[in-house]
Amino acid sequence: MAKANAKTKKQLRSDPYVEDIRPLCEGTPFVLTDAAHPRLTLKQGSHFLVLDEIGNIPACNTLGYGYYRQDTRHLSQWELLLNGITLSVLSNEVHLGYSGTLLYTNPLINDIPQQKLSIKRKLVLDDVLWEKITIENFGSDPYDIEIQMKFQSDFADMFEVRGLNRSQRGKRMLPISSSDGTKVLLAYRGLDGTLAETIIDFCSNKPETIADGLVTFKLHVPVKDIVELEARIITKWDGEAAEGCDIKVADKNNFHSFFTTTEEKYQHWRNQVASIHTEHELVNFSIERCFNDLYMLRQPTPKGNGLAAGIPWYCTIFGRDSAITGLQILPFMPDLARDCISVLAAYQGKHYNEFTAEEPGRIMHEIRFGELAKTGQIPHMPYYGTIDATQLWLMLYCEYIKWTGDLDFAQSLWPAVKLAITWLDKTVETGNGYLRYQSYKAHELENQGWKDSNDSIMYKNGTLAEPPIAVCEAQGYLYAARRELSQIAFMLGHKQTAKELSNGANSLKERFNRDFWMEPDKFICLALDGNNRKVDAIASNPGHCLWTGILNDDKAQLVADRLMLDDVNSGWGIRTLSVQTIAYSPIAYHNGTVWPHDNAIIGEGMRRFGRTEEMKKIMQEIVDVSLFYTEHRLPELICGFDRVGTYSPVGYPVSCSPQAWAAGSLLQMIKACINFLPDATNNCLHIVEPTLPEWLGRVTVKGLKVGKAELDLAFDTREGYTICQILRKTGKVKVIVET
């Protein structure tokens, strides 16, 4: 502690800042408004930008707009004005994810008639945010104008942005400008001593004035001519820029060269992953949106790269989300799936910690890098309160080995796998034969499955289940993990472990089908409560049990039937909760909404038990949802209102967009329709009874990797039958199509 204090004192003496004691936003507490609001989002590396629909970050907003590095908001205001007036927006587009363009014209301003000027803003983000403003005069007179930018930063932690208010914050500093008048520096000294800085560099034109929170450029725009401005924004923590930001290189760039470099990075990545093309052009837009979003959501950490769960609220790595998304995308993006495996292994629990719920072998729930986590005010450093991430990680590990045949990688992670097995076995033993959870501290999640709202596990009458709770899907994931891992263990020569895992899987399946079955409902119960009473709400969770194969066939068929009834299936997809349950609400986060990833998992589960028509119906419904969204991007979730009588799906007010497992959902459904069964260790790919919807037309998958081989495949569906054609094959692989 003494060393940390000495460091802090040294920093305080050396930095040029003076504390700003004026309260931002007149001292209004942090609050998150639960209202629908359009967002324009860019992300690359450890930074993301969230703008309103006209391209601004409004001051004192309660909707999460801002420019962030990890979990810290480095700009809480960034507004463009012309002669002190807000511009009229004509168009906006951010489809690439790392760059965007906004086009404006002028309203009537003093002596400038309306619509005489066009103002184009181009943005590009690659751990530096670069902006280029082009003003073009279409009028017959020259104009003298003022372009102004309002700015401020609250350096809020994401948990504050989401509405948490704390008794003590660090010190926000007065803005200062550089000696040459081309830069503005904003700073904040956190309670942990870290100095966070936002540097706004006006690198093409020197501002006329830099006042408190306002930069002004005085410009002359000749007739039929243009004037350009460029600015870049760099963040620093204790003087260090983000890992992906090379300031020396950035200093040599201009906007064009920076954009070109960033675009080349994306194209290089895109050429390394598979591509999917159909004859349904709107579906193609949605598929390409999936790839763009997954590129955007790649997330660096000190221990490796992974996938952020979603923007803006969950722009960090979650164990469950990473593992499920990895499983969705694995055939098409194996390197990204491997990153998910590796980074979760790097943060695997090593010790016992009551505050963070860490235990040896446990895979984390969520990690944060903001001030609140750094100072221990929240447990997310990381927080391990999840009952399912560990077995989902094992499922991803196994599937990756099947696709790549990389036994060296499998062996290198075997110690982590063994730790995970041990944690699962101990937790099952403690839970009287099942994986159960219970929160012991006020800061812990009350529910630790994927539906982790505090009111998401209930009986039909609305009463909440008493802990310790064993949710059905967590047992299914455990069954699948044990079953698949037994095969990998055998390949690696761990024959006794393989036998124990296989026996454990079979025993669990037998007990589960007995203990979780509700004979009056012909359905699997949502969970067992602390008294082994069946939690009888009809929910989507048992659909995950179809996916994992834990159900006996007779019970699986009945579960599939029930999930397709109108009280569960909204017409826009399967709801999280039946409308017949007292707790149902179409606008409750986990109690009646429709989630694309939930439907994709259930769809693949339908496929496992031969319910291909139901699988294709679910796929059609989710594709229909995508058609109503900008760029056909699937949202995190939608409201569960019935499709009958509604023109379009109803958006959920504060859902993340983009969101990782929503982006992976369409890819998972295509994968399920094709029905790949990889066996890379034997240089073989089985495709078992492929059945694609006829409305997709010809489906082409290029760059599919199986071990060290690569394939281009085409699928044509006519009169209900799908045939497969090999277009290209490199490397050693045998493709066996079973019909």
Residue, then its C-alpha position, 0 to 999 in steps of 0.5 A: m500500500a505504501k508503494a501505491n501511495a508513493k506512486t500516486k503522490k509522484q503522479l500528482r506532482s508531475d501532472p499539470y491538472v487542477e481539480d474541477i470542483r464544479p458538479l457536472c450536470e448540476g449534480t444530477p445523480f446517475v440514472l439510466t432511462d428505460a426507454a427505447h432510443p436509437r443508437l449509432t455504434l462503432k467499436q474496434g479494440s478496447h474502445f466503443l462509441v455510442l451516438d444518438e441518431i443525429g450523431n451526437i453525444p448529448a450532454c448529461n444524457t441518461l441513455g448511455y451515449g458516450y465514447y468509452r475505453q473498456d468500462t470508462r466513459h472518456l467523452s460524455q458530450w460531443e456535439l457539433l453545431l453550426n453558428g451555435i445551431t444544431l444541424s439537420v441530419l439527412s442520413n447516417e450509416v455505421h454498417l461497417g462497425y469500425s467507421g461511419t458517415l453522417l450527412y447534414t445540411n444547415p437550417l435557416i441560420n441568420d444570413i445563410p438560407q436553409q439547405k445551402l451547405s452540406i456537412k459530412r462527418k466521417l468517423v473511423l475507430d481503431d483504438v483512436l477515434w478519428e473524425k473528418i468534417t467536410i463542409e461544402n457550399f452549394g449556394s451562389d454566395p460565399y459564407d463565413i461560418e463557425i463550426q463548434m464542438k461541445f465536449q465534456s467527460d464525466f469519466a463514469d464507470m459503466f456501472e454508474v452509466r447504468g444508474l449506480n451512484r456511489s458516495q465517493r468518486g475520484k477527482r475530475m480535472l479542469p480541461i486544459s489546452s496545449s501550448d500551441g492551441t491545437k489540443v484539449l486535454l480532459a482528465y480524471r484521477g480515480l480512487d485507485g490513483t489511475l490518471a485517465e485522460t482524453i486528448i482531443d487533437f485538432c490536427s488539420n486546422k487550429p481552432e479560433t478559440i478553446a473555451d471551457g467545453l467549447v471549441t470554435f473554428k471560424l471558416h470561410v467557405p467559397v462558392k462551390d467549394i469545400v473546407e475540411l477539418e480533422a480531429r482525433i481522440i486518444t485515451k490514456w491511462d497513466g500515460e499509456a494509450a490502449e494496446g492497439c493504439d500506436i501513437k507514433v504511427a498515428d502521428k504520421n497518419n491523416f484521416h485517409s491513411f488511417f481509414t485505409t489501414t483500418e479497412e485493410k485490417y477488416q478485409h484481412w480478417r474477413n478473408q481468413v474466415a468462411s463466407i455464406h451466400t444464399e439466393h435470398e438477398l435480404v438474408n445475405f445482408s443479415i448474414e454479412r451483418c453477423f460477420n461484421d458484428l462479430y468482428m466488432l465485438r472482438q475484445p482485448t484483455p490483459k490475458g488475451n482476446g475474446l468476444a464482448a457480449g454486447i454494446p453498450w451495457y455488456c462490452t466485456i467478456f462474459g463466460r456464458d456468452s463467449a462459450i455459446t457464441g463460440l459454439q454458434i460460430l465455430p465452423f465458420m470462425p474457428d480462430l475466434a472460437r479458439d480465442c474464446i476458449s483460451v481467454l476463459a481458460a486464462y481467467q479460470g478460477k484458481h482460489y477461493n474468494e467469497f466476494t468474487a465467488e471464485e473457486p478453483g476450476r470455475i469459469m468466470h461470469e463477467i470481468r470489468f476493467g473500470e474504476l469500480a472493479k479496480t477498487g473492489q467496489i464491485p466483484h467483477m474482477p472477475y466475478y464467477g457467479t454462474i452455474d453454467a459457464t464451466q460446462l459450456w466452456l467444456m462443450l466449446y473445447c470439445e467441439y473445437i477439437k472435433w473441427t480442428g483435430d488440434l490435439d496439441f491444443a487439447q493437451s495444453l489445456w488439459p490441466a484446466v479441463k481437469l480443474a473444471i471437471t473437479w469443480l463440476d463434480k464437487t458442485v454436483e455432490t454438494g447439490n445432491g446430484y445436480l448443479r445448484y446455485q444460491s446467492y450468499k451475498a447482497h452483491e451476488l446474482e440471485n439467479q445464475g443461469w442464462k436467465d439471471s434476472n432476480d424474478s426469472i425462476m418461478y412457479k406457474n402461480g408466480t411464486l419465486a423458487e427457493p434456493p438452492i436452485a437446479v435449473c434444467e438447462a445447466q444439467g443438460y450442459l453438464y450432460a453434453a460436456r461429460r459425453e463429449l469430453s469422454q471422447i476427447a479424454f480417450m483420444l488424449g489417452h486418459k482412458q479412466t477419465a473417459k470412462e468416468l465421464s461417460n458413466g457420469a453422463n449416462s447416470l445423469k441422463e437417467r436421473f434427470n429424465r426421472d426427476f425433472w419430468m412433469e407428467p401432467d404437463k408432459f414437459i420438463c420443469l424449469a428447475l428443482d427448488g431447494n426442497n426438490r420441488k418441481v418449478d413448474a412454469i412452462a418456459s423455453n429452458p427445456g428447449h436447451c435440453l433438446w440441444t444437449g441431448i439429455l432427454n429421452d426421445d419420447k420426452a424430447q418429442l413432447v417437449a418439442d410439441r409443447l414449445m411450438l404451441d401458441d402460448v409459447n411461440s409468438g410467431w416471431g419466435i419462441r418466448t422465454l415464458s408461456v403466456q399462461t404463466i402468472a409472471y408472463s409479461p411480453i416486456a419482461y427481460h426474461n419472462g416473456t420476451v423472445w431471444p434469437h440465441d434462445n431460439a437458435i439453440i432450441g432450433e438446433g435441438m429440434r434438429r437433433f430429434g428429427r423435428t426439421e420442419e419445426m427447426k425451419k419454422i423457428m428459423q423463418e420467424i427469426v429471419d423475419v424479425s431481422l428484416f425489420y431491423t436496420e441492416h437486418r441486424l438481429p437484436e439481443l431480444i424483442c418483446g413477446f407480443d403475439r405476431v397476429g395483429t401486429y405489423s412488425p416485431v416490438g423492440y425491447p427498449v434497452s437491448c444491446s445492439p450489436q450483441a454477440w450471441a444474437a449475431g451468432s444465431l443465424l449462423q447456428m441455424i444454418k449450421a443446424c440445417i446443414n447438420f455438420l458432424p466433424d471428425a478432424t482427427n480422422n480427416c473426415l466431415h460427415i453431413v447428415e441429412p441436410t435439410l435447408p429451407e427452400w426459400l433460401g435457394r442455393v446456399t454456398v459455404k466457402g472457406l470451411k476449415v476441417g483440420k488443415a483442409e478447406l472446403d467450398l460446399a454448395f447446397d440445393t434444395r428442391e421438393g424438400y430434399t437437399i443435395c450437397q456439392i463439393l466445389r473445392k477441396t484443399g488438403k486431406v479431408k473426406v466428405i461423407v454425405e448421409t441421406 
